[in-house]
């Protein structure tokens, strides 16, 4: 797992609040039911948030792909009722956080599925497309946060 040199705060600020001064992150936060049919809604919300912040289309496309993979993993591999997503944009990075309510005892790592398998490549995509990604326990010990960082340059 690669390390990120990105501030890891858990402040929740909606898009409606103004940007903080001098290069600090702006954040967009939303929560959706943990259902497969909500993956498209998560993609749409992240894409809209990043376009609102004038993030270039190619970076938006990568971020939308990553949120799709991270949200899908949370739906399929946790016992979450709801999944929260955060989008943080700084002059240097876009950071995506997916907060689940599932068990923390299962380690996440990219796997190498059989070439005929139709699934199982999500974290390989996250690993190859992000500058850094990781998993952290959520405060209170319930669930975890899976995050990915994309460079803006």
C-alpha positions as CSV (number, residue, x, y, z in Angstrom):
1,X,0.0,0.0,0.0
2,X,1.4,3.4,-0.9
3,X,1.5,6.3,1.6
4,X,-0.3,9.6,1.0
5,X,1.1,12.9,2.1
6,X,-2.4,14.3,2.5
7,X,-4.0,15.8,5.6
8,X,-6.5,13.2,7.0
9,X,-9.2,15.2,8.8
10,X,-12.7,14.0,9.1
11,X,-14.5,17.3,9.0
12,X,-17.8,17.3,7.3
13,X,-18.6,20.4,5.3
14,X,-21.3,20.5,2.6
15,X,-20.7,22.1,-0.8
16,X,-22.9,25.0,0.1
17,X,-20.3,26.4,2.5
18,X,-17.6,28.6,1.0
19,X,-14.1,27.5,0.2
20,X,-11.6,27.9,3.1
21,X,-8.8,30.3,2.5
22,X,-5.5,29.8,0.9
23,X,-5.5,26.3,-0.5
24,X,-7.3,24.3,2.2
25,X,-9.6,21.6,1.2
26,X,-13.3,22.1,0.2
27,X,-15.4,19.1,1.0
28,X,-18.6,17.6,-0.3
29,X,-20.3,14.9,1.8
30,X,-23.3,12.7,1.0
31,X,-24.8,9.5,2.3
32,X,-26.7,6.9,0.4
33,X,-28.3,3.5,1.1
34,X,-26.0,0.5,0.8
35,X,-27.5,-0.9,-2.3
36,X,-26.1,-1.8,-5.7
37,X,-28.6,0.6,-7.4
38,X,-27.0,3.5,-5.5
39,X,-23.6,3.1,-7.1
40,X,-24.8,5.2,-10.1
41,X,-26.0,7.9,-7.8
42,X,-22.6,8.0,-6.0
43,X,-20.9,8.3,-9.4
44,X,-23.3,11.2,-10.4
45,X,-22.8,13.0,-7.1
46,X,-19.0,12.9,-7.3
47,X,-18.9,13.9,-11.0
48,X,-21.3,16.8,-10.3
49,X,-19.3,17.9,-7.3
50,X,-16.0,17.9,-9.1
51,X,-17.4,19.7,-12.2
52,X,-18.8,22.3,-9.8
53,X,-15.3,22.8,-8.6
54,X,-13.9,23.1,-12.1
55,X,-11.8,19.9,-11.9
56,X,-10.7,18.9,-15.4
57,X,-12.8,16.3,-17.2
58,X,-10.1,13.6,-17.3
59,X,-9.5,13.8,-13.6
60,X,-13.3,13.7,-13.0
61,X,-13.6,10.6,-15.1
62,X,-10.9,8.8,-13.0
63,X,-12.5,10.0,-9.7
64,X,-15.9,8.7,-10.9
65,X,-14.4,5.3,-11.7
66,X,-12.7,5.1,-8.3
67,X,-15.8,6.1,-6.3
68,X,-17.8,3.5,-8.3
69,X,-15.2,0.8,-7.3
70,X,-15.0,1.9,-3.6
71,X,-18.8,2.3,-3.2
72,X,-19.4,-1.1,-4.9
73,X,-16.9,-2.8,-2.5
74,X,-18.7,-1.3,0.5
75,X,-22.0,-2.5,-0.8
76,X,-20.8,-6.0,-1.6
77,X,-18.3,-6.7,1.3
78,X,-19.8,-5.0,4.4
79,X,-22.9,-5.2,6.4
80,X,-23.6,-1.4,6.0
81,X,-27.1,0.0,5.9
82,X,-25.7,3.4,4.6
83,X,-22.5,4.5,3.0
84,X,-21.1,8.0,3.3
85,X,-18.8,9.5,0.7
86,X,-16.5,12.6,1.0
87,X,-14.9,14.5,-1.8
88,X,-12.0,16.8,-0.8
89,X,-10.4,19.1,-3.3
90,X,-7.1,21.0,-2.7
91,X,-4.9,22.7,-5.2
92,X,-2.7,19.6,-5.3
93,X,-5.1,16.6,-4.8
94,X,-8.6,15.2,-5.0
95,X,-9.3,12.8,-2.2
96,X,-12.2,10.4,-2.1
97,X,-13.3,8.8,1.2
98,X,-15.9,6.0,1.5
99,X,-17.1,5.4,5.0
100,X,-18.9,2.1,5.7
101,X,-20.5,0.6,8.8
102,X,-19.1,-2.9,8.2
103,X,-16.8,-5.1,10.1
104,X,-13.1,-4.0,10.3
105,X,-11.5,-7.4,10.8
106,X,-11.2,-8.2,7.1
107,X,-8.1,-6.7,5.5
108,X,-8.5,-5.1,2.1
109,X,-5.9,-5.6,-0.5
110,X,-5.9,-5.9,-4.3
111,X,-6.3,-9.5,-5.4
112,X,-5.3,-11.2,-8.7
113,X,-8.5,-12.8,-10.0
114,X,-8.4,-15.5,-12.6
115,X,-8.3,-14.1,-16.1
116,X,-11.8,-15.5,-16.7
117,X,-13.3,-13.9,-13.6
118,X,-15.9,-11.2,-14.3
119,X,-15.2,-9.3,-11.0
120,X,-12.5,-8.8,-8.4
121,X,-10.4,-6.1,-10.0
122,X,-11.7,-3.0,-8.2
123,X,-8.9,-2.5,-5.8
124,X,-6.4,-3.2,-8.6
125,X,-7.9,-0.3,-10.5
126,X,-7.8,1.9,-7.4
127,X,-4.2,1.0,-6.8
128,X,-3.1,1.6,-10.4
129,X,-5.1,4.9,-10.9
130,X,-4.5,6.6,-7.6
131,X,-1.5,8.3,-6.2
132,X,-2.2,6.6,-2.8
133,X,-5.0,4.7,-1.2
134,X,-5.6,3.0,2.1
135,X,-8.0,1.9,4.8
136,X,-8.5,3.4,8.3
137,X,-10.7,2.4,11.2
138,X,-13.6,4.8,11.9
139,X,-13.8,6.6,15.2
140,X,-15.8,4.5,17.6
141,X,-14.6,1.3,16.1
142,X,-17.6,0.7,13.8
143,X,-16.7,0.4,10.2
144,X,-13.9,1.7,8.2
145,X,-12.9,4.4,5.7
146,X,-11.4,3.4,2.4
147,X,-9.8,6.4,0.7
148,X,-8.0,7.3,-2.5
149,X,-5.9,10.3,-3.5
150,X,-5.6,11.6,-7.1
151,X,-3.0,14.3,-8.1
152,X,-4.4,17.4,-9.7
153,X,-1.3,18.0,-11.8
